[in-house]
C-alpha cells in the first residue's frame, strides 16, 4: 500500500559497531555485555570503557568520536570490515594532516545527499578530535581485529533474532501508508523514496531510534513490537519536519535543549493524529504532555501551521508558566 515504503533491515556493520561500546559498557549496560564480553579482547574492551565519554550519544548529541566511530559508517552505508577500516584510516590521515578534502572527496556523493536532505558529517567536528589521535588509532585497530570473532561467534546468533523482528515490522508497514499519512497531515513531502529501519541488538538500555540520515534510523531490535511500530511512525515525522529544526538551529536566541524537547513533543502530538490514538511511548523526559496541551491551542490546522513559530511560542509559554510563583 505504501508509496514510500518503510523497510526493516538486518545489517552486519551497524550491529558490529554498536557491539563494541555495548560489551565495554560505554554509556549503557545490559545483559548483552554479560553474554558477549568475552568476544572482544580484554584490553580492547577496557580501552573503550576508559574512553567511554568519547562514545556517549543520545538526545540529539554525541561524544567527540561518535560521529566517525559509530555514525558515519552507517550514514555512508558501509557494508564490510574493509570499508569501515578505509574510513577510519582516512579519518586518521585527516587528523594527522588537518586536511579534510581527501576524506570527504572519497564519500562525496553520499555526503552531498546527506547535506541536501539531512545533516552532512561536519569536517570541523572531525578536526576537533586531533588531540585524540592516539585514541582514534587504537580504536581503528580494535574495530579491525575484533571483527572476525563477532562475525563467527555473535552475528550468527543475533542475526536470526533480528530477522524475526524485521519480518514482523515489514509485515506491518507493507499494509499501511505511514509516510503518506504524515505527508497528508502536514502538507510536506518526504524527501527520499522510502526509509530504512536498521535493527541492532546491542542497544539494550542505550539510546534508541538514532537517525543516521533522512532515509535511515537505527532501532534496538529487542523493544516491544507495538511500541517500536509507533515510534517508527514518530521518527518518520521527525524526519519529514526536519526543516523546522534547521530553522530553529539558525536562530541564535534558541535554547537548543528546550527546543529539542519541544520539537520531539510536537512530533509526538502530530503522530497521535497519524495513528488516530495516543502513541504507546510517552516522552516524559521532554514534557510531551504539557507541550501537547499547548500545541492543541497553537496548531488548529496542521496544514497551515508555521511550525518553527509554534515551537518557539510553546517554549516561551511553558517557560512563563513554570516561572510563575506558586
LUMPA-957259 format. One record per residue (C-alpha): x, y, z. Coordinates in steps of 0.25 Angstrom, whole numbers, padded with zeros to 4 digits, always signed. Each point is the difference from the previous one (the first is absolute). Layout:
XYZ
...
***
This chain:
+0000+0000+0000
+0011+0010+0004
+0005+0008-0012
+0013+0003+0008
+0003-0013+0008
+0006-0001+0014
+0009-0012+0000
+0007-0007+0011
+0013-0005-0003
+0010-0010+0007
+0014+0006-0002
+0014-0005+0005
+0008+0013+0000
-0010+0008+0009
-0001-0012+0010
+0015-0002+0001
+0002+0015+0002
-0010+0001+0012
+0005-0014+0005
+0014+0006+0004
-0005+0011+0010
-0011-0009+0005
+0009-0011+0005
+0009+0011+0005
-0012+0006+0008
+0004+0013-0006
-0012+0008+0003
-0011-0011+0002
+0000-0013+0007
-0008-0013-0003
+0001-0015+0000
+0005+0001-0014
+0013+0004+0006
-0001-0012+0009
-0002-0010-0012
+0010+0006-0009
+0011+0007+0008
+0010-0012-0003
-0001+0002-0015
+0008+0013+0001
+0014+0000+0005
+0001+0004+0014
+0010+0012-0002
-0008+0005-0011
-0013-0001+0008
+0007+0008+0011
+0005+0010-0009
-0014+0003-0005
-0005+0001+0014
+0011+0009+0004
-0004+0010-0011
-0015-0002+0001
-0002+0015+0000
+0004+0001-0014
-0010-0010-0005
-0013+0004+0008
-0012+0005-0008
-0014+0002+0001
-0011+0011+0000
+0006+0007-0013
+0014+0001+0006
+0013-0009+0000
+0014-0001+0005
+0011+0005-0009
+0003-0014-0006
-0014-0004-0003
-0001+0007-0013
+0010-0008-0007
+0002-0012+0009
-0015-0004+0001
-0009+0009-0009
+0008+0002-0013
+0002-0014-0004
-0016-0002+0000
-0003+0014-0006
+0010-0004-0011
-0006-0014-0002
+0013-0007+0002
-0002-0015+0000
+0012-0008+0003
+0013+0001+0009
+0009+0005-0011
-0010+0012-0003
+0000+0004+0015
+0015-0002+0001
+0002+0009-0012
-0009+0011+0006
+0007+0000+0013
+0014+0000-0006
-0005+0012-0008
-0004+0007+0013
+0013-0003+0006
+0007+0006-0012
-0009+0012+0001
+0004+0002+0015
+0015-0001-0003
+0000+0010-0012
-0012+0009+0003
-0005-0002-0014
-0014-0005-0001
-0002+0000-0015
+0005-0014-0003
-0010-0005+0010
-0012+0007-0005
+0004-0002-0014
+0000-0015+0001
-0014+0001+0005
-0005+0012-0008
-0013-0006-0006
-0005-0005+0013
+0004+0013+0008
-0007+0008-0010
-0013-0008+0001
+0001+0002+0016
+0003+0015-0002
-0012+0001-0009
-0010-0008+0009
+0006+0000+0014
+0013+0004+0006
+0013-0004-0006
+0012-0004+0009
+0007+0012+0004
+0015+0002-0003
+0002+0009+0012
-0005-0011+0009
+0010-0009-0005
+0011+0009+0000
-0003+0004+0015
+0004-0015+0003
+0014+0003-0003
+0005-0001+0014
-0007-0014+0001
+0008-0005-0012
+0007-0012+0009
-0014-0004+0004
-0005+0000-0014
+0011-0008-0005
-0002-0010+0011
-0015-0001-0002
+0003-0002-0015
+0008-0012+0004
-0010-0005+0009
-0011+0000-0010
+0009-0007-0010
+0005-0011+0009
-0013-0004+0007
-0008-0001-0012
+0002-0015-0003
-0004-0005+0014
-0013+0009-0001
-0003-0006-0014
+0002-0014+0004
-0005-0001+0014
-0010+0012+0002
-0006+0003-0013
-0006-0014-0004
-0008+0000+0013
-0004+0015+0000
-0003+0000-0015
-0011-0010+0002
-0007+0007+0011
+0001+0013-0007
-0006-0006-0013
-0012-0004+0008
-0003+0014+0004
+0003+0006-0014
-0010-0010-0006
-0011+0005+0010
+0003+0015-0002
+0000-0002-0015
-0014-0008+0001
-0006+0012+0007
+0005+0011-0009
-0003-0007-0013
-0014+0001+0003
-0001+0015+0003
+0005+0014-0005
+0006+0006+0012
+0009+0010-0008
-0012+0004-0009
-0008+0002+0013
+0010+0010+0005
+0001+0007-0013
-0015+0002-0001
-0001+0005+0014
+0011+0010-0001
+0000+0003-0015
+0015-0003+0000
+0007-0010-0009
+0009-0011+0005
+0013+0003-0008
+0005-0014-0003
-0006-0012-0006
-0002-0007+0013
+0006-0003+0013
+0009-0011+0006
-0001-0005+0014
+0013-0006+0004
-0002-0009+0012
+0011-0002+0010
+0000-0010+0011
+0011+0006+0009
-0007+0013+0003
-0008-0005+0012
-0001+0011+0011
+0007+0009-0010
-0005+0012-0009
-0011-0005-0009
-0005+0005-0013
+0013+0006-0005
-0001+0008-0013
+0012-0003-0010
-0006+0009-0011
-0013+0003-0006
-0002-0014-0005
+0005-0009+0011
-0002-0002+0015
+0006-0009+0010
-0009-0007+0010
+0002-0010+0011
-0005-0013-0005
-0005-0005+0014
-0010+0011+0003
-0015-0004+0001
-0005-0001-0014
-0012+0009+0000
+0008+0011+0008
+0010-0001-0012
-0010+0001-0011
-0006+0013+0007
+0014+0006+0002
+0004-0003-0015
-0012+0008-0004
+0005+0011+0010
+0014+0000-0007
-0006+0001-0014
-0007+0013+0006
+0013+0005+0006
+0007-0002-0014
-0011+0006-0008
+0000+0012+0009
+0015+0002+0000
-0001+0014-0006
-0006+0004+0013
+0013-0004+0007
+0008+0007-0011
-0007+0013+0002
+0001-0001+0015
+0015-0003+0000
+0002+0012-0008
-0006+0009+0011
+0011+0004+0010
-0011+0003+0010
-0004-0014+0001
+0003-0009+0012
+0003-0013-0007
-0003-0010+0011
-0014+0006+0002
-0003+0002-0015
+0004-0015-0002
-0010-0004+0011
-0011+0009-0006
+0003-0006-0014
-0001-0014+0004
-0012+0003+0008
-0006+0006-0013
+0003-0012-0008
-0007-0009+0011
-0012+0010+0000
-0001-0002-0016
+0002-0015+0001
-0012-0001+0008
-0008+0005-0011
+0007-0009-0010
-0002-0012+0009
-0015+0004+0003
+0004-0002+0015
+0010+0003+0011
+0013-0006-0003
+0006-0011+0009
+0012+0008+0003
-0001+0012+0009
+0012+0009-0001
-0001+0004+0015
+0014+0004-0001
-0004+0011-0010
-0012+0004+0008
-0009-0004-0012
-0013+0000+0007
+0002+0015+0004
+0004+0003-0014
-0012-0007-0006
-0009+0009+0007
+0007+0012-0005
+0000-0006-0015
-0015-0002+0001
-0002+0015+0001
+0012+0004-0009
-0003-0010-0012
-0015+0001-0004
+0004-0005-0014
+0013-0008-0002
-0001+0003-0015
+0001+0015+0003
+0009+0001+0012
+0013+0008+0001
+0007-0011+0007
+0013+0007+0005
-0008+0011+0005
-0010-0010+0007
+0012-0007+0007
+0006+0013+0004
-0013+0005+0006
-0002-0013+0007
+0014+0001+0007
-0003+0014+0004
-0014-0003+0005
+0005-0011+0008
+0012+0008+0006
-0009+0011+0004
-0010-0010+0007
+0012-0007+0007
+0006+0013+0005
-0014+0004+0006
+0001+0001+0016
-0008-0011+0007
***
